[in-house]
Amino acid sequence: MDDQTRIEIEAAAFRRLRQHLMEDRKDVQNIDLMNLAGFCRNCLSRWYQEAAAERGIELSKDEARETYYGMPYDDWKTQNQTEADATKQAAFEKAFKENVTDKA
């Protein structure tokens, strides 16, 4: 497989993952993704922002989130996010530290 085809396939897989998380499974909370997989939608938008920066394209955190979420992040939270209980919040603190804080 040539590099361009590989890049196109990887991009298509990313777009399908985004569709799955943003359209097919809005019910899956970011905190649940982070607690189980060590990443969430916000991580994906941050990785998008970092990939743009590597190519000299400046995106703010809010711009990257809006690009990924398809709307302002606060709107997404209002429409889709539910309150997490104390157990989930504690697990999130641990997962965030292990997967985001130490890697940033």
C-alpha positions as CSV (number, residue, x, y, z in Angstrom):
1,M,0.0,0.0,0.0
2,D,1.4,3.4,-0.9
3,D,1.6,6.2,1.7
4,Q,-1.2,8.3,0.2
5,T,-3.6,5.4,0.2
6,R,-2.6,4.5,3.8
7,I,-3.2,8.2,4.9
8,E,-6.6,8.2,3.2
9,I,-7.6,5.0,4.9
10,E,-6.4,6.2,8.3
11,A,-8.4,9.5,7.8
12,A,-11.5,7.5,6.8
13,A,-11.2,5.4,9.9
14,F,-10.8,8.5,12.1
15,R,-13.9,10.1,10.4
16,R,-15.9,6.9,11.1
17,L,-14.7,6.9,14.8
18,R,-15.8,10.5,15.1
19,Q,-19.2,9.6,13.5
20,H,-19.6,6.7,15.9
21,L,-18.9,8.8,19.0
22,M,-20.7,12.0,17.8
23,E,-23.8,10.5,16.1
24,D,-24.2,6.8,16.8
25,R,-23.3,6.8,20.5
26,K,-24.0,10.2,22.0
27,D,-25.2,8.3,25.1
28,V,-21.6,7.2,25.9
29,Q,-20.3,9.8,28.3
30,N,-16.7,11.2,28.0
31,I,-16.0,10.3,31.6
32,D,-16.9,6.6,30.8
33,L,-14.6,6.7,27.7
34,M,-11.8,8.1,29.8
35,N,-12.3,5.7,32.7
36,L,-12.4,2.6,30.4
37,A,-10.2,3.5,27.5
38,G,-7.9,6.3,28.7
39,F,-9.2,8.8,26.1
40,C,-12.4,10.6,25.3
41,R,-13.8,13.0,22.7
42,N,-11.8,15.9,24.2
43,C,-8.6,13.9,23.8
44,L,-9.5,13.4,20.1
45,S,-10.1,17.1,19.6
46,R,-6.8,17.8,21.4
47,W,-4.9,15.3,19.2
48,Y,-6.6,17.1,16.2
49,Q,-5.3,20.4,17.5
50,E,-1.8,19.0,18.0
51,A,-1.7,17.5,14.5
52,A,-2.7,20.9,13.1
53,A,0.0,22.6,15.1
54,E,2.6,20.2,13.8
55,R,1.7,21.5,10.3
56,G,1.9,25.2,11.4
57,I,-1.9,25.6,11.7
58,E,-2.9,27.4,14.9
59,L,-6.2,26.2,16.5
60,S,-7.3,27.2,19.9
61,K,-8.7,24.5,22.3
62,D,-12.2,25.8,21.7
63,E,-11.7,25.9,17.9
64,A,-10.4,22.3,17.9
65,R,-13.3,21.2,20.0
66,E,-15.9,22.9,17.8
67,T,-14.3,21.3,14.7
68,Y,-14.5,17.9,16.4
69,Y,-17.9,18.2,18.1
70,G,-19.5,20.0,15.2
71,M,-20.7,22.7,17.6
72,P,-19.5,24.7,20.5
73,Y,-18.4,22.3,23.3
74,D,-20.8,24.0,25.8
75,D,-23.7,23.2,23.5
76,W,-22.6,19.6,23.2
77,K,-22.4,19.3,27.0
78,T,-25.8,20.8,27.4
79,Q,-27.4,18.5,24.9
80,N,-25.6,15.2,25.8
81,Q,-23.6,15.2,29.0
82,T,-25.1,14.0,32.3
83,E,-23.8,14.5,35.8
84,A,-21.2,11.9,36.9
85,D,-21.4,10.4,40.4
86,A,-18.5,10.5,42.9
87,T,-17.3,7.0,41.9
88,K,-17.0,8.0,38.2
89,Q,-15.3,11.3,39.1
90,A,-12.7,9.6,41.3
91,A,-12.0,7.0,38.5
92,F,-11.7,9.9,36.1
93,E,-9.1,11.7,38.2
94,K,-7.0,8.6,38.2
95,A,-7.5,8.0,34.4
96,F,-6.8,11.6,33.5
97,K,-3.6,11.6,35.6
98,E,-2.4,8.4,34.0
99,N,-3.4,9.1,30.4
100,V,-3.4,12.9,30.0
101,T,-1.5,14.8,32.7
102,D,1.6,12.6,32.7
103,K,1.7,12.6,28.8
104,A,1.1,16.3,28.2
